[in-house]
Structure formats: C-alpha cells, structure tokens
C-alpha cells in the first residue's frame, strides 16, 4: 500500500485498475477505503485507475491526533493524487468525503478534472436535524459503543434494505461501526462542517448524487449542493445513505457514465 506524507499525516492509499484516475474518498467511521469501497471498486477499476485513500482517523493512516479540518483532509487527497502522478483526476466523495472532495475541487482545481458528490452536505450549523444527529453520535460514542453502532446502522440504510438483510447481517453491521477515537474525530468535524464559501470556486464538471431515503444526511442537502455548484448535474438513487451498498449496479452506472463523458 503506497504512503504519502501530507502535513502531519502519513496517508495510506490503494491503487487498482488501469486508465484515467478515479479517486474515491470515504466518509465518517472506521471502515476506511477498503470497508467503504470494497463492493464497487472492482467494477469501477476495469476502466479506471482507482485510488482510495484512508483519511486521518481511519485505516492505516497515522497523524498527531489534532482536530481535523476539511482543508486538511482535502490536502491529504491532493497529496495522494500528486504522489500517484494521477492528476487531474475524477474525484468522488461520499458523506464526509463529499465536502472534502468539493473543497479539493475549489482549492486545487488543477488536480480535479471532474467531481462527484454522494450523500453530501455543505454546512451543519443551522440545520437542527444534522446538528442533533451528530451531537447524538458524539454522546453515544462516549457512552455506549453498541448504541452508537445501532444508531448509525438505523440511519445509514433504508428500512426496506435492513428488513431484507435479516437479523444476523444487521447485527454484523451494528458491530462493524464502533466509535473509535478516529471516528469521533470525524464526527467532531461533521459537527463543524461549513464549505459554503468554497462552493462558488468549484469549476470542475460536477455530478451531485442524492439518496432519496437518506436518514443520515437528508436528500435536501444534496439538492442544495446541486443548486450551489454552477453547472452541476443531479441524479437521485432510491436508497438510504449508503446507496452503493443498496443499489450498487445503479451507482456504478451513474459514476461510469459521468466519468466516461468527461
């Protein structure tokens, strides 16, 4: 696994496939690149060189434990693209990764050929639902690891998807999302997120993907991102927050079609 230094972090990332670069930026939690993208990366890597970094707070990436910033995480993704000599690249960010990828497109337009956001948002303050959700995650993370996992699982997937999984698989998901110290650093950044000032600076060709049944970051936030980024395209998947788990074929087709047209 390649490693690149970015600020105070030693960032690990994977490289698979061949062709123009597609960078996948994961969201909040301990799953990191492998746990987030393992189900769809092979389908995307048949036409693209897929770069998947572990951001600070997850996977093998190490740093000094300081509070995270969206600019600092964007710099980590920039360092990966430069280290792999892969720019300008298509950059896809999911959940927390969506504002990170958007910040990268605004701050380093030389590295971003196209931008895809999935289940993203621009700011937390002023939205009582998001503010309380992330505050609840922070409280549960310090009190009850199982309760944290159950809360994240409940909001991360649609009711229909969870109902079809069966009890054992749902329990596996619950325990796959422990509130690690790194995860709680992500949650702290989620609570402070605000990239509104950067949105007018995004010039990359952009696709915003919303998730119609998203109970983590309600779909209205994706629609607002679409409205705020000049010339952005919009698509919506009828799924919960983790749309690529629930509807992988539709997700892969949307991404493939968009990057192929770049």
PABANU-669329 format. One record per residue: residue number from 1; residue in one letter; z, y, x of N, C-alpha, C in turn. Coordinates in nm, 3 decimals, padded with zeros to 5 digits. Atoms other than C-alpha are relative to their C-alpha. Layout:
BEGIN
ATOM pos code      nZ      nY      nX     caZ     caY     caX      cZ      cY      cX
ATOM NUM    A       Z       Y       X       Z       Y       X       Z       Y       X
...
end
This chain:
BEGIN
ATOM pos code      nZ      nY      nX     caZ     caY     caX      cZ      cY      cX
ATOM   1    X  00.000 -00.119  00.085  00.000  00.000  00.000  00.000  00.124  00.088
ATOM   2    X  00.003 -00.121 -00.083 -00.104  00.333  00.160  00.118  00.092 -00.030
ATOM   3    X -00.111 -00.095  00.012  00.161  00.600  00.217 -00.047  00.135  00.054
ATOM   4    X  00.030 -00.135 -00.049  00.120  00.977  00.250  00.124  00.087 -00.021
ATOM   5    X -00.111 -00.094  00.011  00.379  01.247  00.312 -00.044  00.122 -00.077
ATOM   6    X  00.025 -00.120  00.078  00.390  01.528  00.059  00.132  00.074 -00.017
ATOM   7    X -00.127 -00.071  00.005  00.665  01.782  00.105  00.113 -00.089  00.051
ATOM   8    X -00.115  00.081 -00.041  00.994  01.589  00.112 -00.016 -00.146 -00.039
ATOM   9    X  00.020  00.136  00.053  00.839  01.267 -00.024 -00.098 -00.080  00.085
ATOM  10    X  00.095  00.096 -00.054  00.673  00.961  00.122 -00.056 -00.075 -00.120
ATOM  11    X  00.060  00.045  00.126  00.434  00.873 -00.159 -00.083 -00.125  00.023
ATOM  12    X  00.076  00.126 -00.004  00.309  00.517 -00.203 -00.103  00.001 -00.113
ATOM  13    X  00.101  00.011  00.104 -00.013  00.453 -00.391 -00.086 -00.123  00.024
ATOM  14    X  00.089  00.115 -00.009 -00.252  00.169 -00.465 -00.145  00.046 -00.010
ATOM  15    X  00.144 -00.026  00.006 -00.630  00.160 -00.425 -00.069 -00.129 -00.043
ATOM  16    X  00.075  00.117  00.045 -00.851 -00.080 -00.622 -00.139  00.045 -00.044
ATOM  17    X  00.133 -00.028  00.049 -01.218 -00.098 -00.709 -00.088  00.073  00.099
ATOM  18    X  00.097 -00.071 -00.082 -01.516  00.092 -00.576 -00.077  00.098 -00.087
ATOM  19    X  00.074 -00.102  00.071 -01.710  00.401 -00.671  00.074  00.132  00.003
ATOM  20    X -00.070 -00.130  00.006 -01.610  00.762 -00.752  00.146 -00.019 -00.039
ATOM  21    X -00.145  00.018  00.018 -01.235  00.814 -00.762  00.047  00.037 -00.140
ATOM  22    X -00.074 -00.027  00.123 -01.022  00.796 -01.076  00.147 -00.015  00.034
ATOM  23    X -00.142 -00.001 -00.034 -00.656  00.888 -01.024  00.080 -00.014 -00.129
ATOM  24    X -00.084  00.026  00.118 -00.400  00.751 -01.274  00.142  00.044  00.030
ATOM  25    X -00.133 -00.058 -00.023 -00.073  00.947 -01.300  00.093 -00.045 -00.113
ATOM  26    X -00.089  00.060  00.099  00.211  00.765 -01.477  00.097  00.102 -00.059
ATOM  27    X -00.095 -00.087  00.067  00.482  00.908 -01.699  00.144 -00.028  00.039
ATOM  28    X -00.144  00.014 -00.022  00.862  00.914 -01.722  00.040 -00.147  00.003
ATOM  29    X -00.058  00.134  00.003  01.052  00.599 -01.632 -00.018 -00.078  00.127
ATOM  30    X -00.002  00.082 -00.122  01.094  00.320 -01.380 -00.123 -00.086  00.021
ATOM  31    X  00.113  00.092 -00.011  00.764  00.139 -01.443 -00.093  00.036  00.114
ATOM  32    X  00.089 -00.041 -00.108  00.567  00.345 -01.192 -00.144 -00.036 -00.029
ATOM  33    X  00.143  00.023  00.017  00.198  00.288 -01.132 -00.029 -00.142 -00.046
ATOM  34    X  00.032  00.140  00.032  00.198 -00.093 -01.146  00.039 -00.035 -00.143
ATOM  35    X -00.046  00.035  00.134  00.403 -00.126 -01.463 -00.070  00.076 -00.110
ATOM  36    X  00.069 -00.081  00.100  00.216  00.151 -01.642 -00.146 -00.042 -00.015
ATOM  37    X  00.145  00.014  00.004 -00.144  00.079 -01.549 -00.050 -00.142  00.021
ATOM  38    X  00.044  00.136 -00.032 -00.149 -00.294 -01.475 -00.092 -00.062 -00.102
ATOM  39    X  00.082  00.061  00.104 -00.310 -00.380 -01.808 -00.140  00.057 -00.011
ATOM  40    X  00.131 -00.064  00.017 -00.601 -00.133 -01.790 -00.069  00.033  00.131
ATOM  41    X  00.063 -00.037 -00.127 -00.659 -00.056 -01.422 -00.114 -00.092  00.040
ATOM  42    X  00.113  00.085 -00.039 -00.873 -00.367 -01.359 -00.128  00.030 -00.077
ATOM  43    X  00.119 -00.032  00.079 -01.107 -00.270 -01.643 -00.064  00.131  00.043
ATOM  44    X  00.053 -00.127 -00.047 -01.143  00.080 -01.501 -00.053 -00.009  00.143
ATOM  45    X  00.036  00.011 -00.142 -01.177 -00.036 -01.138 -00.134 -00.068  00.023
ATOM  46    X  00.131  00.063 -00.022 -01.505 -00.218 -01.199 -00.109  00.104  00.025
ATOM  47    X  00.099 -00.106 -00.021 -01.684  00.118 -01.188  00.054  00.117  00.082
ATOM  48    X -00.066 -00.111 -00.067 -01.436  00.345 -01.011  00.095 -00.051  00.107
ATOM  49    X -00.111  00.023 -00.090 -01.205  00.354 -00.713  00.124  00.058 -00.066
ATOM  50    X -00.118 -00.044  00.072 -00.872  00.369 -00.893  00.115  00.021  00.098
ATOM  51    X -00.117 -00.035 -00.080 -00.590  00.547 -00.710  00.118  00.019 -00.095
ATOM  52    X -00.115 -00.007  00.090 -00.247  00.505 -00.868  00.127  00.024  00.080
ATOM  53    X -00.122 -00.030 -00.077  00.048  00.684 -00.703  00.127 -00.029 -00.079
ATOM  54    X -00.136 -00.003  00.054  00.417  00.625 -00.761  00.056  00.138  00.028
ATOM  55    X -00.059 -00.132 -00.019  00.560  00.971 -00.818  00.146 -00.013  00.041
ATOM  56    X -00.143 -00.001 -00.033  00.903  01.065 -00.688  00.083 -00.043 -00.120
ATOM  57    X -00.086  00.050  00.106  01.170  00.887 -00.889 -00.036 -00.139 -00.045
ATOM  58    X  00.038  00.134  00.045  00.989  00.556 -00.923 -00.071 -00.075  00.111
ATOM  59    X  00.073  00.084 -00.094  00.834  00.265 -00.736  00.057  00.008  00.141
ATOM  60    X -00.041  00.000 -00.139  00.841  00.267 -00.358  00.009  00.139  00.061
ATOM  61    X -00.002 -00.136 -00.053  00.810  00.643 -00.318  00.144  00.045  00.022
ATOM  62    X -00.134 -00.044 -00.040  01.109  00.796 -00.141 -00.002  00.151  00.025
ATOM  63    X -00.015 -00.142 -00.031  01.232  01.154 -00.121  00.147  00.032  00.016
ATOM  64    X -00.138 -00.039 -00.027  01.552  01.354 -00.076  00.086  00.009 -00.125
ATOM  65    X -00.078  00.000  00.123  01.661  01.331 -00.441  00.018  00.135 -00.065
ATOM  66    X -00.012 -00.135  00.057  01.622  01.703 -00.514 -00.061  00.003 -00.140
ATOM  67    X  00.062 -00.013  00.133  01.536  01.818 -00.868 -00.152  00.008  00.012
ATOM  68    X  00.146  00.005 -00.002  01.171  01.757 -00.948 -00.059  00.124 -00.065
ATOM  69    X  00.077 -00.106  00.063  00.916  02.024 -01.030 -00.140 -00.052 -00.030
ATOM  70    X  00.135  00.043  00.033  00.576  01.988 -01.193 -00.095  00.034  00.115
ATOM  71    X  00.084 -00.037 -00.113  00.422  02.173 -00.897  00.017 -00.098  00.115
ATOM  72    X -00.025  00.095 -00.108  00.587  01.935 -00.651 -00.066 -00.134 -00.026
ATOM  73    X  00.066  00.127  00.033  00.460  01.626 -00.834 -00.152  00.016  00.006
ATOM  74    X  00.144 -00.023 -00.012  00.113  01.780 -00.858 -00.042 -00.001  00.146
ATOM  75    X  00.031  00.002 -00.143  00.125  01.831 -00.481 -00.002 -00.142  00.055
ATOM  76    X  00.003  00.140 -00.042  00.203  01.460 -00.440 -00.134 -00.064 -00.036
ATOM  77    X  00.129  00.055  00.040 -00.109  01.368 -00.637 -00.111  00.059  00.086
ATOM  78    X  00.100 -00.063 -00.087 -00.311  01.619 -00.434 -00.001 -00.066  00.137
ATOM  79    X -00.009  00.064 -00.132 -00.185  01.459 -00.112 -00.065 -00.137 -00.001
ATOM  80    X  00.062  00.133  00.012 -00.295  01.115 -00.234 -00.153  00.014  00.001
ATOM  81    X  00.145 -00.018  00.006 -00.646  01.241 -00.316 -00.054  00.037  00.139
ATOM  82    X  00.045 -00.043 -00.133 -00.676  01.410  00.024  00.013 -00.114  00.101
ATOM  83    X -00.021  00.111 -00.093 -00.532  01.111  00.211 -00.106 -00.107 -00.017
ATOM  84    X  00.102  00.101  00.028 -00.781  00.879  00.042 -00.142  00.055  00.015
ATOM  85    X  00.130 -00.066 -00.012 -01.064  01.130  00.105 -00.082 -00.022 -00.126
ATOM  86    X  00.059  00.039  00.128 -01.141  01.090 -00.264 -00.037  00.118 -00.089
ATOM  87    X  00.026 -00.114  00.088 -01.184  01.444 -00.392 -00.142  00.050  00.007
ATOM  88    X -00.070 -00.020  00.127 -01.299  01.586 -00.614 -00.003 -00.127 -00.086
ATOM  89    X -00.019  00.125  00.073 -01.175  01.309 -00.843  00.019  00.027 -00.149
ATOM  90    X -00.046 -00.001  00.138 -01.133  01.234 -01.210  00.149 -00.031  00.002
ATOM  91    X -00.146  00.016 -00.001 -00.759  01.267 -01.278  00.049 -00.017 -00.142
ATOM  92    X -00.054  00.031  00.132 -00.585  01.108 -01.577  00.152 -00.001  00.008
ATOM  93    X -00.146 -00.004  00.004 -00.224  01.189 -01.658  00.052 -00.040 -00.136
ATOM  94    X -00.060  00.052  00.123 -00.011  01.011 -01.918  00.143  00.049 -00.014
ATOM  95    X -00.135 -00.044  00.030  00.304  01.156 -02.079  00.043  00.103  00.104
ATOM  96    X -00.037 -00.094 -00.106  00.492  01.333 -01.794 -00.117  00.023  00.095
ATOM  97    X  00.115 -00.015 -00.087  00.179  01.268 -01.588 -00.104  00.096 -00.053
ATOM  98    X  00.100 -00.091  00.058 -00.026  01.482 -01.830  00.021  00.144  00.047
ATOM  99    X -00.016 -00.133 -00.056  00.133  01.816 -01.739 -00.012  00.003  00.153
ATOM 100    X  00.018  00.005 -00.144  00.139  01.705 -01.375 -00.149  00.007  00.035
ATOM 101    X  00.144 -00.001 -00.025 -00.236  01.633 -01.381 -00.062  00.135 -00.038
ATOM 102    X  00.051 -00.131  00.042 -00.300  01.958 -01.569  00.036  00.107  00.102
ATOM 103    X -00.040 -00.095 -00.105 -00.101  02.155 -01.311 -00.086 -00.016  00.124
ATOM 104    X  00.087  00.024 -00.115 -00.304  01.990 -01.036 -00.138  00.062 -00.022
ATOM 105    X  00.131 -00.057  00.029 -00.630  02.092 -01.206  00.002  00.152  00.010
ATOM 106    X -00.012 -00.146 -00.007 -00.504  02.450 -01.230  00.021  00.051  00.142
ATOM 107    X -00.040 -00.048 -00.133 -00.361  02.475 -00.877 -00.095 -00.044  00.110
ATOM 108    X  00.091  00.053 -00.101 -00.614  02.263 -00.684 -00.133 -00.040 -00.065
ATOM 109    X  00.126  00.033  00.068 -00.945  02.287 -00.868 -00.102 -00.068  00.091
ATOM 110    X  00.091  00.065 -00.094 -01.122  02.171 -00.551  00.014 -00.151  00.001
ATOM 111    X -00.026  00.143 -00.004 -00.968  01.826 -00.596 -00.026 -00.070 -00.133
ATOM 112    X  00.008  00.058  00.136 -01.025  01.773 -00.971 -00.139  00.025 -00.058
ATOM 113    X  00.133 -00.011  00.061 -01.375  01.703 -01.098  00.009 -00.002 -00.151
ATOM 114    X -00.022  00.007  00.144 -01.254  01.613 -01.446  00.144 -00.039 -00.026
ATOM 115    X -00.141  00.018  00.037 -00.919  01.594 -01.625  00.010 -00.071 -00.133
ATOM 116    X -00.030  00.066  00.127 -00.790  01.357 -01.892  00.152  00.003 -00.018
ATOM 117    X -00.143  00.007  00.032 -00.450  01.402 -02.055  00.020 -00.095 -00.117
ATOM 118    X -00.032  00.098  00.104 -00.290  01.132 -02.270  00.145  00.020 -00.041
ATOM 119    X -00.137 -00.014  00.053  00.014  01.193 -02.494  00.078  00.105  00.078
ATOM 120    X -00.063 -00.104 -00.081  00.089  01.515 -02.307  00.056  00.115 -00.082
ATOM 121    X -00.052 -00.121  00.063  00.254  01.846 -02.380  00.007  00.109  00.105
ATOM 122    X  00.000 -00.114 -00.092  00.272  02.194 -02.229  00.139  00.056  00.024
ATOM 123    X -00.135 -00.056 -00.019  00.632  02.303 -02.287  00.098 -00.063 -00.097
ATOM 124    X -00.106  00.063  00.079  00.960  02.168 -02.419  00.083  00.102 -00.075
ATOM 125    X -00.084 -00.102  00.060  01.164  02.480 -02.486 -00.067  00.057 -00.125
ATOM 126    X  00.055 -00.051  00.125  01.118  02.599 -02.843 -00.039 -00.109 -00.098
ATOM 127    X  00.026  00.112  00.090  01.046  02.253 -02.984  00.130 -00.077 -00.014
ATOM 128    X -00.131  00.062  00.020  01.371  02.126 -03.133 -00.006 -00.151  00.012
ATOM 129    X  00.012  00.146 -00.007  01.241  01.769 -03.160 -00.002 -00.046  00.145
ATOM 130    X  00.007  00.042 -00.140  01.141  01.736 -02.794  00.129  00.030  00.074
ATOM 131    X -00.123 -00.038 -00.070  01.447  01.923 -02.670  00.113 -00.096 -00.029
ATOM 132    X -00.108  00.092  00.037  01.683  01.698 -02.863 -00.030 -00.142  00.046
ATOM 133    X  00.034  00.134 -00.046  01.494  01.381 -02.776  00.034 -00.017  00.148
ATOM 134    X -00.025  00.012 -00.143  01.509  01.445 -02.402  00.149  00.016  00.031
ATOM 135    X -00.145 -00.011 -00.017  01.873  01.556 -02.430  00.068 -00.132 -00.037
ATOM 136    X -00.055  00.129  00.039  01.948  01.228 -02.611 -00.024 -00.103  00.110
ATOM 137    X  00.028  00.093 -00.110  01.774  01.030 -02.336  00.098  00.023  00.115
ATOM 138    X -00.091 -00.031 -00.112  01.987  01.211 -02.077  00.142 -00.047 -00.031
ATOM 139    X -00.135  00.044  00.038  02.309  01.142 -02.268  00.011 -00.152  00.004
ATOM 140    X -00.005  00.146  00.002  02.229  00.775 -02.328 -00.013 -00.058  00.140
ATOM 141    X  00.018  00.049 -00.136  02.118  00.732 -01.968  00.129 -00.002  00.079
ATOM 142    X -00.127 -00.004 -00.070  02.464  00.826 -01.851  00.110 -00.082 -00.065
ATOM 143    X -00.105  00.069  00.076  02.650  00.621 -02.112 -00.030 -00.148 -00.025
ATOM 144    X  00.030  00.134  00.050  02.466  00.307 -02.221 -00.145 -00.035  00.031
ATOM 145    X  00.135  00.033 -00.043  02.164  00.157 -02.046 -00.078 -00.071 -00.110
ATOM 146    X  00.072  00.072  00.106  02.081 -00.075 -02.335 -00.041  00.095 -00.111
ATOM 147    X  00.034 -00.097  00.105  02.093  00.208 -02.589 -00.116  00.088  00.044
ATOM 148    X  00.112 -00.077 -00.053  01.862  00.410 -02.365 -00.129 -00.078 -00.016
ATOM 149    X  00.120  00.083  00.010  01.614  00.123 -02.349 -00.047 -00.017 -00.143
ATOM 150    X  00.038  00.017  00.141  01.624  00.072 -02.725 -00.059  00.129 -00.056
ATOM 151    X  00.052 -00.128  00.049  01.569  00.442 -02.794 -00.141  00.024  00.051
ATOM 152    X  00.132 -00.023 -00.060  01.274  00.466 -02.554 -00.103 -00.097 -00.058
ATOM 153    X  00.091  00.098  00.060  01.120  00.147 -02.694 -00.035  00.038 -00.143
ATOM 154    X  00.021 -00.036  00.140  01.161  00.266 -03.052 -00.097  00.116 -00.014
ATOM 155    X  00.089 -00.115  00.009  00.986  00.597 -02.985 -00.131 -00.020  00.075
ATOM 156    X  00.116  00.016 -00.085  00.736  00.465 -02.732 -00.114 -00.079 -00.063
ATOM 157    X  00.102  00.086  00.062  00.549  00.226 -02.961  00.002  00.021 -00.151
ATOM 158    X  00.007 -00.013  00.145  00.432  00.235 -03.320  00.077 -00.114 -00.068
ATOM 159    X -00.074  00.103  00.075  00.624  00.040 -03.587 -00.083 -00.127 -00.014
ATOM 160    X  00.086  00.117  00.019  00.329 -00.187 -03.651 -00.013 -00.082  00.126
ATOM 161    X  00.013  00.071 -00.127  00.289 -00.273 -03.284  00.128 -00.076  00.033
ATOM 162    X -00.127  00.067 -00.027  00.659 -00.351 -03.239  00.021 -00.117 -00.094
ATOM 163    X -00.018  00.107  00.097  00.663 -00.556 -03.557 -00.083 -00.123  00.030
ATOM 164    X  00.088  00.112 -00.031  00.373 -00.769 -03.436  00.040 -00.073  00.127
ATOM 165    X -00.036  00.061 -00.128  00.534 -00.841 -03.097  00.096 -00.117 -00.015
ATOM 166    X -00.104  00.102  00.011  00.826 -01.048 -03.213  00.123  00.039  00.079
ATOM 167    X -00.130 -00.040 -00.054  01.192 -01.029 -03.115  00.008 -00.011  00.152
ATOM 168    X -00.016  00.022 -00.144  01.171 -01.175 -02.764 -00.077  00.103  00.081
ATOM 169    X  00.080 -00.096 -00.075  00.893 -00.943 -02.649  00.058  00.141 -00.013
ATOM 170    X -00.065 -00.130  00.016  01.067 -00.638 -02.795  00.122  00.010  00.091
ATOM 171    X -00.117 -00.001 -00.089  01.384 -00.734 -02.608 -00.042  00.016  00.146
ATOM 172    X  00.049 -00.016 -00.138  01.181 -00.762 -02.288 -00.034  00.146  00.028
ATOM 173    X  00.033 -00.141 -00.018  01.050 -00.409 -02.339  00.126  00.085  00.012
ATOM 174    X -00.126 -00.076 -00.004  01.401 -00.277 -02.405  00.059 -00.002  00.140
ATOM 175    X -00.065  00.014 -00.130  01.527 -00.410 -02.074 -00.092  00.034  00.117
ATOM 176    X  00.092 -00.043 -00.105  01.215 -00.303 -01.882  00.008  00.149  00.027
ATOM 177    X -00.010 -00.145 -00.015  01.312  00.063 -01.919  00.144  00.045  00.025
ATOM 178    X -00.136 -00.044 -00.028  01.654  00.107 -01.756  00.004  00.146  00.044
ATOM 179    X -00.011 -00.140 -00.040  01.778  00.462 -01.699  00.040  00.012  00.147
ATOM 180    X -00.026 -00.010 -00.143  01.753  00.453 -01.320  00.024  00.146  00.038
ATOM 181    X -00.016 -00.141 -00.044  01.852  00.764 -01.122 -00.132  00.075  00.004
ATOM 182    X  00.131 -00.064 -00.002  01.482  00.835 -01.074 -00.050  00.034 -00.139
ATOM 183    X  00.040 -00.026  00.138  01.414  00.804 -01.446  00.072  00.123 -00.055
ATOM 184    X -00.075 -00.115  00.050  01.689  01.055 -01.521 -00.044  00.129  00.068
ATOM 185    X  00.062 -00.117 -00.063  01.531  01.293 -01.269 -00.127  00.039 -00.076
ATOM 186    X  00.117 -00.029  00.082  01.209  01.261 -01.469  00.041  00.068 -00.130
ATOM 187    X -00.045 -00.056  00.128  01.399  01.331 -01.792  00.045  00.144  00.018
ATOM 188    X -00.042 -00.137 -00.027  01.552  01.640 -01.636 -00.121  00.094  00.007
ATOM 189    X  00.121 -00.081 -00.004  01.202  01.769 -01.560 -00.064  00.010 -00.138
ATOM 190    X  00.051 -00.005  00.137  01.085  01.675 -01.910  00.068  00.111 -00.079
ATOM 191    X -00.077 -00.099  00.075  01.360  01.898 -02.048 -00.038  00.143  00.042
ATOM 192    X  00.033 -00.134 -00.051  01.244  02.192 -01.830 -00.150  00.030 -00.002
ATOM 193    X  00.145 -00.013 -00.015  00.868  02.144 -01.865 -00.055  00.126 -00.066
ATOM 194    X  00.071 -00.114  00.056  00.657  02.455 -01.912 -00.118  00.033  00.091
ATOM 195    X  00.120 -00.028 -00.079  00.298  02.477 -01.784 -00.091  00.099 -00.074
ATOM 196    X  00.085 -00.089  00.079  00.174  02.738 -02.033 -00.074  00.101  00.085
ATOM 197    X  00.065 -00.101 -00.084  00.100  02.991 -01.760 -00.117 -00.057  00.080
ATOM 198    X  00.107  00.063 -00.078 -00.125  02.738 -01.583 -00.122 -00.036 -00.084
ATOM 199    X  00.109  00.050  00.083 -00.341  02.639 -01.879 -00.127  00.085  00.008
ATOM 200    X  00.125 -00.078 -00.010 -00.585  02.935 -01.858 -00.073 -00.019  00.133
ATOM 201    X  00.062  00.019 -00.131 -00.654  02.838 -01.496 -00.075 -00.132  00.012
ATOM 202    X  00.068  00.129 -00.005 -00.789  02.492 -01.581 -00.149  00.021 -00.029
ATOM 203    X  00.146 -00.014  00.015 -01.166  02.490 -01.529 -00.071 -00.135  00.003
ATOM 204    X  00.062  00.132 -00.005 -01.228  02.117 -01.490 -00.043 -00.043 -00.140
ATOM 205    X  00.040  00.064  00.126 -01.417  01.932 -01.760  00.117 -00.085 -00.048
ATOM 206    X -00.127  00.056  00.045 -01.130  01.808 -01.979 -00.016 -00.078 -00.131
ATOM 207    X -00.016  00.077  00.124 -01.062  01.539 -02.238  00.149 -00.013 -00.028
ATOM 208    X -00.139  00.015  00.045 -00.733  01.553 -02.428  00.003 -00.115 -00.100
ATOM 209    X -00.015  00.114  00.090 -00.630  01.223 -02.591  00.137  00.008 -00.065
ATOM 210    X -00.125  00.002  00.075 -00.367  01.237 -02.863  00.024 -00.138 -00.058
ATOM 211    X -00.039  00.130  00.058 -00.179  00.941 -03.011  00.056  00.027 -00.139
ATOM 212    X -00.028 -00.042  00.137 -00.166  00.965 -03.389  00.139 -00.038 -00.047
ATOM 213    X -00.132  00.046  00.045  00.160  00.768 -03.431  00.108  00.023  00.106
ATOM 214    X -00.091 -00.025 -00.112  00.336  00.912 -03.126  00.132  00.057 -00.048
ATOM 215    X -00.134 -00.048  00.034  00.712  00.944 -03.186  00.075  00.049  00.122
ATOM 216    X -00.061 -00.056 -00.120  00.787  01.043 -02.825 -00.043  00.144  00.018
ATOM 217    X  00.057 -00.135 -00.006  00.557  01.343 -02.787 -00.096  00.011 -00.118
ATOM 218    X  00.084 -00.003  00.120  00.421  01.412 -03.137 -00.139  00.055  00.028
ATOM 219    X  00.142 -00.025 -00.028  00.043  01.439 -03.154 -00.035  00.148 -00.008
ATOM 220    X  00.027 -00.144  00.007  00.060  01.810 -03.240 -00.001  00.064  00.138
ATOM 221    X -00.001 -00.056 -00.135  00.133  01.873 -02.873 -00.134 -00.023  00.071
ATOM 222    X  00.133  00.023 -00.056 -00.194  01.711 -02.767 -00.102  00.093 -00.064
ATOM 223    X  00.093 -00.092  00.067 -00.378  01.916 -03.027  00.016  00.142  00.053
ATOM 224    X -00.024 -00.134 -00.056 -00.215  02.231 -02.888 -00.057  00.010  00.142
ATOM 225    X  00.061  00.000 -00.133 -00.318  02.134 -02.533 -00.151  00.017 -00.010
ATOM 226    X  00.144 -00.009  00.020 -00.674  02.087 -02.654 -00.041  00.144 -00.032
ATOM 227    X  00.032 -00.137  00.039 -00.672  02.433 -02.812  00.017  00.098  00.115
ATOM 228    X -00.034 -00.094 -00.107 -00.529  02.595 -02.497 -00.087 -00.012  00.124
ATOM 229    X  00.083  00.021 -00.119 -00.771  02.450 -02.238 -00.145  00.026 -00.038
ATOM 230    X  00.134 -00.045  00.037 -01.108  02.622 -02.251 -00.102 -00.113  00.012
ATOM 231    X  00.108  00.099 -00.002 -01.393  02.389 -02.343  00.042 -00.144 -00.006
ATOM 232    X -00.048  00.138  00.000 -01.174  02.079 -02.369 -00.056 -00.078 -00.119
ATOM 233    X  00.034  00.093  00.107 -01.287  01.778 -02.571  00.128 -00.067 -00.051
ATOM 234    X -00.119  00.062  00.059 -01.046  01.593 -02.800 -00.035 -00.133 -00.063
ATOM 235    X  00.011  00.130  00.067 -01.003  01.233 -02.911  00.140 -00.044 -00.039
ATOM 236    X -00.130  00.045  00.047 -00.724  01.062 -03.101 -00.005 -00.151 -00.022
ATOM 237    X -00.013  00.144  00.017 -00.613  00.699 -03.091  00.111 -00.027 -00.101
ATOM 238    X -00.099  00.033  00.103 -00.428  00.549 -03.388  00.102 -00.098  00.060
ATOM 239    X -00.099  00.081 -00.072 -00.133  00.425 -03.183  00.122  00.085  00.030
ATOM 240    X -00.117 -00.071 -00.046  00.211  00.515 -03.057 -00.021  00.063  00.136
ATOM 241    X  00.006 -00.076 -00.125  00.294  00.694 -02.733 -00.076 -00.075  00.110
ATOM 242    X  00.065  00.080 -00.104  00.176  00.410 -02.507 -00.129 -00.060 -00.055
ATOM 243    X  00.122  00.042  00.068 -00.173  00.394 -02.657 -00.077 -00.105  00.078
ATOM 244    X  00.076  00.097 -00.081 -00.319  00.196 -02.366  00.060 -00.139 -00.006
ATOM 245    X -00.057  00.131  00.029 -00.075 -00.088 -02.443 -00.044 -00.049 -00.138
ATOM 246    X  00.029  00.039  00.137 -00.150 -00.085 -02.815 -00.149 -00.017 -00.027
ATOM 247    X  00.144  00.002  00.025 -00.524 -00.016 -02.809 -00.075  00.009  00.134
ATOM 248    X  00.058 -00.011 -00.135 -00.642 -00.097 -02.454 -00.152  00.012  00.001
ATOM 249    X  00.146 -00.005  00.000 -01.009 -00.151 -02.539 -00.050  00.139 -00.038
ATOM 250    X  00.040 -00.135  00.042 -01.040  00.182 -02.722  00.033  00.101  00.109
ATOM 251    X -00.041 -00.092 -00.106 -00.850  00.359 -02.445 -00.098 -00.007  00.118
ATOM 252    X  00.090  00.016 -00.114 -01.068  00.215 -02.167 -00.137  00.056 -00.032
ATOM 253    X  00.132 -00.051  00.037 -01.387  00.300 -02.357 -00.002  00.153  00.002
ATOM 254    X -00.006 -00.146 -00.002 -01.279  00.662 -02.407 -00.004  00.053  00.142
ATOM 255    X -00.007 -00.047 -00.138 -01.196  00.702 -02.040 -00.132 -00.025  00.071
ATOM 256    X  00.127  00.033 -00.066 -01.508  00.524 -01.916 -00.112  00.093 -00.044
ATOM 257    X  00.109 -00.083  00.052 -01.741  00.719 -02.142  00.012  00.144  00.050
ATOM 258    X -00.018 -00.138 -00.043 -01.589  01.052 -02.043 -00.029  00.017  00.148
ATOM 259    X  00.023 -00.017 -00.144 -01.585  01.000 -01.667 -00.143 -00.034  00.039
ATOM 260    X  00.139  00.035 -00.030 -01.932  00.842 -01.672 -00.093  00.117 -00.029
ATOM 261    X  00.083 -00.116  00.036 -02.069  01.159 -01.831  00.024  00.119  00.090
ATOM 262    X -00.034 -00.114 -00.086 -01.913  01.381 -01.564 -00.114  00.030  00.096
end
